[in-house]
Amino acid sequence: MAAIKRAPVEQSGSVLAIGWPDGRQNRFHAIWLRDNAQDDKTRAPGNGRRLITLGDIPASTAIDGVQIDGSGLLLTFMPENRTIRFEANWLLAHAYDQIEVRPQGWLSDTVTTWDQGLSDHVPVADMGALERRGQVLARWLSAIRTYGFAKTTGGEITSGALLKVADLFGSVRETNYGRWFDVRAEVSPTNLAYTGLGLQAHKDNPYRDPVPTLQILYCLENFAEGGLSMVVDGFAAAKKLQRQNPQGFDLLSRYCARFEYAGEAGVCLRARRPMIELAPDGELISVRFNNRSAAPFIDVPFDEMEGYYAAYRQLGEIIDDPKMAVAFKLSPGESFIVDNTRVLHSRTGFSGAGSRWLQGCYADKDGILSTLAALESRS
């Protein structure tokens, strides 16, 4: 449990400086503390929703009194003349002072990048155990957060059974393909996924905004020659490009690519996003790579286009390197799920002899993160 050693008020009450026993210090602005107060007049008991707006808090808010009280502080805010308690653990967990400057392309500490070496350690769980919604589900969801993909085994071999995978953490995101879609060879396909051709590792639906952040592929039949499923960590590929060609990484993250799909009547989907997407603070948050759905790139200046294409080619070569991929053949009743903002998936070609029938659907990873957080809070 955190303890507060001292808590002097600075800058005429507009800043509180907290000193911790280990010598560290964190500063908090009075307006920030008042806005984030956890008392029952500021936050609804039970759900924690804020009950006031920033406009309800005087712009001249200042701290007029401080009392260190056991595991926390009692702060008096003026001109409201209100005293509110703040727990030391909460303050430490939400400290924003001394934020380190991070390099472009940094990754969350919940992310572990990988390559072919993960082949012997693919995260997998049995559907029966997952549906009991205990620690097995928590570990499986945590693996998806960490690695961006995981498998299931022991599922039903019936059409639509993939929806039970989505039910483990959230709901299906319906698209123009329906709640789910069949992936098998067709005579006149509207999408290359519905042929026996091999597919380069890619992000699904890059032409959508927002893009579905999860994809589930579920096996019902797989007796054809070939048809191996493969996954590639797009974050690992982007970081490798950054090490080999920093300028190319910068070009692919600075300029927008364009993607388009118009493969069926009444549908024309378009999106404009960087191939390597960074948050404003430089965090690597998405890799949007799909050669089949790429539209002409027209947002790159003439003088940068040659370097942009060289980086695009180099990223593709990294993604195509067999050493970057984990490959497996799904059996009926098995599935895999990928974080579609990060993990690229592909398959080898398969022959017309035998049969291969997969079903796919989309969902969103906020459901995974929410379910995982709820499970972790119980333990």
Number of C-alpha atoms within 10 A of each C-alpha: 6 15 19 22 13 15 18 14 21 15 9 10 18 18 19 22 16 19 17 17 11 9 7 8 18 16 18 18 19 23 20 13 20 22 16 13 16 20 16 13 12 18 17 14 12 7 7 12 11 17 11 13 9 11 7 9 14 14 10 13 20 27 25 18 16 19 15 17 14 11 13 18 20 17 23 19 24 17 14 12 14 14 18 19 17 20 18 21 14 12 18 16 9 10 13 12 12 9 7 7 8 11 10 17 22 15 18 11 7 10 14 15 16 19 18 16 12 15 13 8 7 16 19 18 18 16 22 13 14 20 14 11 14 12 15 17 22 18 18 22 25 21 19 20 20 16 22 27 29 22 21 21 21 15 20 18 16 11 15 17 17 27 21 16 23 22 13 18 21 19 16 23 17 13 14 10 11 11 15 21 17 18 20 17 19 13 7 9 13 13 14 16 17 17 20 21 15 17 18 19 25 25 28 22 25 29 24 18 12 9 18 23 20 26 27 25 24 33 27 25 19 19 15 17 15 16 22 17 21 20 24 30 27 31 26 19 25 24 19 16 23 18 11 12 15 13 15 22 25 17 21 24 23 16 21 19 22 21 25 19 19 14 12 11 7 8 10 12 15 18 20 18 21 20 25 25 21 19 12 8 12 16 16 21 16 24 27 27 28 19 15 14 19 18 16 10 16 12 13 17 11 10 8 12 15 12 15 22 16 13 22 19 12 18 24 19 13 18 26 15 13 14 12 21 24 20 20 14 14 23 16 21 20 25 26 22 24 26 25 29 24 28 27 27 26 20 21 17 16 21 16 11 9 11 15 23 18 22 21 21 26 29 26 20 23 13 17 22 17 13 19 20 14 12 17 13 8 6 7
